[in-house]
Amino acid sequence: MKYFPIFADLEAAHVLVVGGGEQATQKVRLLLKTDAQITVVAESVTDELQELEDTNAIWIVLRTFLVRDLEGQRLVYAATGDRALDAQVSRAARARGIPVNVVDAPELSTFIMPAIVDRAPVTVAIGTEGAAPVLAREIKSRLETWLPANFGRLAERAQALRGVVARSVPEPRARRRLWERLLNGSFRRAILRGAEVDAARILASELQGGDAPAMGHVVLIGCGPGDPDLLTLKAVQHLQEADVLVVDRLVNPAILEYARRDAERIFVGKTPRGPATSQAEINRILVREASAGKIVARLKGGDPFIFGRAAEEMAALQAAGIGVEVVPGVTAAHACAARVGLPVTLRERVRQFSVVTGATADGAPDLDWQALALPAAAFAVYMGVGNAPLLRGELLGAGADPQTPVVIVENGTRTDERAFATTLADLTDCVADQGITGPAVIFVGLDWDSAGVCRPQAVTVHRRRRQPAKDGAHADLTANTEATP
């Protein structure tokens, strides 16, 4: 071990940063997480550093470095970009026994900066002795995913409770077992989800030597349209804690790999016009499992609050006195639009974007067709493939332009994704001719030309070739498709 890991107390300590460019600014950003008194010495500084001085967060000296600047400093950073000047700062600091770090020059440094995972007061420092910073960043990324953002809150509560626990449980081994239960069990989970009342009840029971009744809760997790990489960090963290997974049909099986291997899995798929688990039964399952003291992750495609029936599940759980949390997900409309580079709003042209459903429990949606048919209307239709003829007919009947652009993205973000560009007049034919059956989002009133961007080559253009009929109308011939701009 060449570098010995150590944490320095910088409360009210003086720290010098020599340099005023971007590298110096990056060091100052890190130092601002501490209570250090930061001085920057440089002939010029970035706007960000200047703004920090304007708010009295740091002190700037606009001139070249002088050896006397080192007086009273606890740490020194050299980030001038001038190797000769950096070396001068390093020599002067070493001569005075002041730890110094020179950016990108470990040979001139007496300490190096690790990659940091900040969950204050929990801090994780990762170093490779300067050999491979990329590996340190990889470890940091994994830890950022694993540690909840409010993990430090758990450490703060533990610190505040140390005296109470010591007085209540004087025997060391019993006290250690209590801490293990608190920091690994239901008390921990209550703190991390912000359930302070539950945490207080659990703590009181533990201190009295009793067993607090197990308290389950439910997390409604938006799993996005399919690509596991679109999961949020919070979704992954809850997946790793869940005892039971209640899984929708549209959830990509690959997402389940992020969950505990021993988690029970209950599949409640709803197949359009086919076998389905009723919503009432799903509600009963959630209440039953959480009432047994389990952590239940309810996995939904897209976002729970966008056609995900989350309100019904929340109402059932709240009526049963069970805690429920919602973790938002990337909804299908946004993800599918991003996949094909299709902007959903445009300055001065598309100022309103709607999300509507193309199907209801009764089959036909009751929508404001007149508003949707307006020339400036832009919207995405969920669950609209089966009712494509109805959508087309209602919009045309309400006065929509038959040449209104339509984009269909099927199985968006998945390996079997397909995308088609067509028109409102050809919507029904496109769905039929291309055999679109999978989960799909239908975008109406949006196209690439209006946004001044190129249509991706992976998007297939579907048009019906027509020829004039004897009565002056146009007769359909065959479908004309292409996959190039």
N, C-alpha and C positions, 0 to 999 in steps of 0.2 A: 504494500500500500504506500504509494508515494504521497498522496494527499490525505491528511487526516480530517474526516468530516467533523465540523464543529458549528455551533450556532452562536453568533455574536449578539450581545445585548446592545442595541443601538438607541435605546431610549435616551433622548436628550443628547446623544453623542454627535460630535461634529464629523461630517463626512465630506470629502472634497472630490469633485468631479472636474477633471481638466479636459476641456473640449466642449464644443457647443453644437455639434452636428447631430445626425440621426442616431449614431451609436451612443453618444453621450446621453441623448434624450431617452433611449431605451433603458440605460442604467438608472436614470433619475426616476423613470416610471416604477421600476422595481423598488427603489429606495423609498419612494413615497408610501409604500405599504407599511413602513416602519415609522417610528417617532423620531428619526434622526433629523438633525439640523443640517440641511444640504447647502453647500456652496458650490457654484459653478464658476470656473475661471476660463474665459475664452474671449477671443477678439470679436467673435460674432456668435449668435445663438439662433436656434430655430424659433419659429413663432410659438410653438408649444411651450418651450422653456420660458419665453418672454411672458406668456400668459400666466405661467405658474408664478413668476416673480410678481406680476401685477396683483396676484391674489395672496401674496405673502407666503406662498408655499415653499419657495426656495429663495436664495440670495444669489445674484449674479454680479460678477466682477468682470467688466468688459476691458480686458487687456491680456497680454501674454502672461504665461505662467512665471511666477517668481518663487524661489526656494522658500521665502518666508511664508508663502501660502500654506505650507505644511504644518505650521505651528498649531498645536492643539487638536489636530485631526486624529480621529480613531481609525478611519479607513481612507484609502485613496484609490480613485479610479482614473486611469489615463485612457482617453478615447478621442484623441485629436485627429487621428488619421495621418499624422506626421510621425513616422517611426523614430526619427531623431529626437523629436520633442518628447514622445512617449518614453524613450529610453532615458532621457534626462530626468523626467518625473520619477521613473522607476529607481534610478540610482540615488536620487535625493531622498526618496521615501525609505529605501533599504538602509541608507546610512543613518537614519533616525529611528530605525526599528518600527516603522509604521507599515502595516500590511498594505500591499499595493496589488491592484489588478490592472493589467494592460490588455485591452481588447485584442483578441486574436493573436496574442503573443505570450503563451504560457512560460516561455523561457525568460521573460522579463517580469513575471508575476510571482508573488509569494503566496497568492491564493487564487483560485479560479472559481468562476460562477457555475453552480449546478443548474440543471433544469429543476424548476420548482412547481410543486402542486400545492396550491394555497387553499387550505381549509382552516384558516386561523381559528383557534390557536393550534390546530394540527397542521404541521408543515412537513412536506416530504421533499427532500433534496436528492437529486439523482446526478451522479457524476460518472464519467468514464476516464478521468484523469487527462482529459483533452484528446483522447485517442479517437473517439467516434461520437461526437455530439448528436449525430443522427439517431444512434441507438438510445441515447438518453431521452431524446424527444419521443421516440416510439414508446418507451416505458412510461413517460409522462402521459401520453395520450391514453394508454391503457388504464392508468390509475385515475385519470380524469373521468373516464367512463365508469369505473368501478365505485369510486367514492361519491356519495351524494353531495350536491352543492352545499347543503346545510349540515354536513358532517361535523363541522366545527361547533355547531350548537350543542351537539351531544357532549363534546369535551367541555364546553362551558358549563353545562349543567352538572357534569361530574365534578368539576372544580368547585362549584358552589356548594355541592352536597358533601364534600369531604368531611367537614366538621360534624355535620349531622350524622353521617354514617359512622364516623369514629366513636361518637358518644353513644349511639344506639347499639352498636355491635363492637364491643371492645376486644373480643377474641380475634386475633389476626387471621386465622384460617377461615373462620366463619365470615369475617368481613371480606376476605378475598372472594369467597364463593358468592357473596351477595353482589359484589361488583360485577362478577362474571354474569350473574343472572340479569342485572340491570342493563349492562352494556351490550349483551348479546340477545336479549329476549324482548318481551312485549314493551318494556319501558323504552328501550332503544327505538323500536318501531313507532311508538307513539310520538316520541320527540321528533323523529325524522319526518313524520307527516304533519307535524305542527299541532298534534292533539294534546295540548297541555293539560286539560282536565283529566283525560285518561291517564296521562303520565303521572299526575299527582296521586290519583287513586291507586295506581299500581305501586308507586313508591311507598305510600302509607301502609298498604297491605304487607309489603316486603319488610318494612321496618318493624311491624308488629309481629313478624314471624309467621304470618299466615300465607296462604296461597291465593293470590288474586285470581278470580275466575278468568279463564282465557277469553280475550276479546278479539274477535275477528273483525276484519274490515274488507272492503272491496275497492279495488282500483279499476276504473274504466279507462283502458289504454287504447289510444288511437295508434294503430299499427301501420298507417299509411296505405298506399295503393298496392304495395307488394314488395318493393325493393327493401331488403333488410337494412341497407345502409341509410335509409331515410328515417329509421327509428330515432327518437330523441334519446339523450342520455338518461333522462328521468325514466323513460319507458324501459330501457335496458336494466336500470337499477331495480325497478319494481319487479321486472320479470325474474330477476335473480333472487328475490326475496319470497316470491309467491309459493304457497303450498298447493294451490289449485289453479288451473287454467281453464277458463270457460271460453271456448274458441268459436268464432264465427266462421262461416264457409269461406269468406273472401280473404281470410288471413293466410298469407303465404306460409306453408309449413316450415320454410327455412327460418322464419322468425322464432319458432319454438326452440331452436338451438340455443337461443340466448337465455332460456329459462333453466332452472334447476332440473337436473336429470330425474330427480325423485319426485317432482311435482306431478300431482294427479291431473289428467287431462280429460276434460268433458267437452265434447264437440256438439255444438248446437246449430249446425248449418241450416240455412234456409234456402232451399233450391227454388228458383222461380217456377211457379206452376207445378211444383213437385213436392216431395216429402219435406216437411219442415217441423222444427221445434217451435211451438207457439211461444209468443212473448210472455204469456202468463206462466208457462212452464219454466222459461229462462229466469224470470223473476223469482220463482220458488227455489230454483237451484241456487241462485246467488244468496238468498236469505238463509237457506238451509246450511250451506257450507260455511258462511261467515258466522252463523249462530253457533257452530261447532268450534269456534275459536280459530278458524283458519284465515290465512291471508289469501284473498281471492283476486286473481287478475282476470278481468273480463276483457278479452282481446277482440277488438273491432277493426274492420278494414277502414282506412281513411281516418276521419276524425269523428269522435263519438257524438259531437253536437251537430254534425251535418248529416242528416238522414240516417243517424245511427241509433235512434230510439233511446238515447241515453236518459232522457227526461223520465220515461216510464220506469226504467230500472232504478234511477235515483229515488223516485217517489216511493217505490216499493221498499227499498232499503231504509230510507228515512222513516217510513211508517213502522218498520220493525226495530227502529232504534239502532241501526247499524251504520257505522261511519263509512263514508264513501268519498273517494277522491277521483278527480278527472285529470288524465294526462292527455293533452291534445296531440293530435297526429297531423301529418301532412295530408290534406284532403286531396281526393283524386283529381278534382278540376285543376288545382294548382300544379300538382305533380305531372299530370298528363300534358298540360300546356307547356310546362318547362321542358319536357322530353322532346317536344317537336318545335321548340323555339317560338311559340305562339303567344305574343303579349295579350293579356286579357283586358288591359286598359291602354288608351292612347291619349296623350295630351291633345286637347282641342277637338278630339274626335269621339273617343269612347270614354266617357266619364262615369259610366255606371255599368257594373257587371253583376249579373244575377246568377244564382244557382237555383235550379228548379228540379222537381222530380217528374219523371216521365211515366210513373206508375203509382197507383195507390192500392189500398186493400180492395177497393171496388174495381180496380182495373184501369179506368180512364181518369186522368188527372183533371182537376178543375182549376185551370190557370187563367190569368188575365191575358187572353190571347191578343186583344187589341193592343195592350202595352208592349207585349213581346214582338208584335209585328211591326212596330215603329221602325223607321229606317236607321235610327241611331241605337237601337237595342242590341245588346250583346249579352249572351247568357250561355250557361252550360247546363245540359240536361243529364241527370243521373237516371239510371234504370229506364232509359228511353228506347232501347233497341226493339223490344217487343211491341211497343206502341209507335214505332216510326211512322207508319201510314197515318195514324191519327194526328201525330204532331205536324206532319207535313200538311195534311188537309186543313187542320184548324188554323195554322199560321197563314196559309195561302187564302183561306176563306176570310181571314181578318184583314187581308190587304197586304201581306208581306210580299216583297219582290221575289219572284221565283229564282232570280239569280243571286239571292243572298248567299254568301259563302257559308259552307258547313264543313267542319273538320271532325272526324270521328277517330278517337284513339281507343283501341281495344286492348285489354290486358296491359294497361299502361305501367311502365317501369319493370315489367317482368320479361323473362327471356323470350316469351312468345308474343311480345308486343307487336301490334300492327297499327298503322295510321293511314287515313284516307282523306283526301280533299275533294269535295264535291259541292253541289249547290242544293238549296232547299228543294228545287224542282226534282232533283235526282236522288234525294235522300233515301226514299224507299227502295229504289232500284239498287243503290249502292249497298245497302244493308243486305238485300237479297242476293245480288250477284256476287258479292265478296264473301258471303257466308259468315257474316258477323253475328256471333252468338254469345261470345264471352262478355264479361263485365266491360262496359264501354262508357266513355263520356262523349257526348255529342255537343260540340261547340257551334253556336249559331251567331252569325254577324261578325266573325273575326277572321282575318286572313293576314298573310305575310306582306302582301303588296302594300296594303294600307299603312303598315308599320315601317315600310322601307327596309325590310330584312328578307333574306332568301329563304325559300321553302326548303327544308331538308330533303335530300335525295331519297331518303327512306320512306317519305310520304308518297303514297300512290294516289295519282289523280284519277278520279272516276267521272266520266261524262257519258251521257247517252247521245249517240249520233242521231240526228233527226233529218228528215227531208220533207219538203212541202207536200201536203196531201191535196187531193183534188178540191176539197172544200175550203182550202186556204189554211187549214190547221197544219200542225207538224206531226208526222208519224214517227214513232220510235223505230230505230233499226236495232243495232247491237251495241252492247256496252263498249266504250272506248276507254282503256286504262293506260296509264303510263306511270313510271316511277322516277322520272327525271324532272328538274325544274323547267 
